[in-house]
Amino acid sequence: MSIDFLSEIESFRRKKSFSIATLGRIADVLEIPIEDFFKTEQKI
């Protein structure tokens, strides 16, 4: 996975889609559960 590809994912200017497998690879590198990407903050 290239730095350019990761930059495109993070960019707000360009919509970039990617697979759940790619998301899993990113979660593995960050050492977090993939579910953490889908959590929303609950406001009190």
C-alpha positions as MATLAB code, in Angstrom:
seq = 'MSIDFLSEIESFRRKKSFSIATLGRIADVLEIPIEDFFKTEQKI';
ca = [
       0.000    0.000    0.000;
       1.640    3.224   -1.107;
       1.816    6.521    0.725;
       0.077    8.145   -2.255;
      -2.860    5.723   -1.915;
      -3.162    6.449    1.811;
      -3.020   10.184    1.092;
      -5.903    9.828   -1.368;
      -7.976    7.989    1.239;
      -7.357   10.779    3.764;
      -8.013   13.607    1.289;
     -11.267   15.522    1.654;
     -10.898   16.947   -1.852;
     -11.171   13.622   -3.603;
     -13.591   10.810   -2.908;
     -11.771    7.505   -2.860;
     -13.319    4.142   -2.228;
     -11.445    1.120   -0.960;
     -12.239   -2.421    0.093;
     -12.925   -3.763    3.553;
      -9.737   -5.821    3.105;
      -7.759   -2.584    2.750;
      -9.425   -1.224    5.872;
      -8.456   -4.441    7.651;
      -4.820   -3.991    6.616;
      -4.831   -0.413    7.915;
      -6.368   -1.590   11.220;
      -3.691   -4.279   11.529;
      -0.885   -1.772   11.053;
      -2.449    0.597   13.575;
      -3.028   -2.345   15.941;
      -6.690   -1.475   16.487;
      -9.847   -3.496   15.921;
     -11.483   -2.790   12.569;
     -14.707   -2.028   14.476;
     -13.088    1.148   15.836;
     -13.471    2.744   12.407;
     -17.242    2.453   12.706;
     -17.718    3.759   16.236;
     -19.450    7.074   16.655;
     -19.014    9.488   19.495;
     -21.978    9.749   21.765;
     -22.691   13.281   22.893;
     -23.999   13.719   26.401;
];
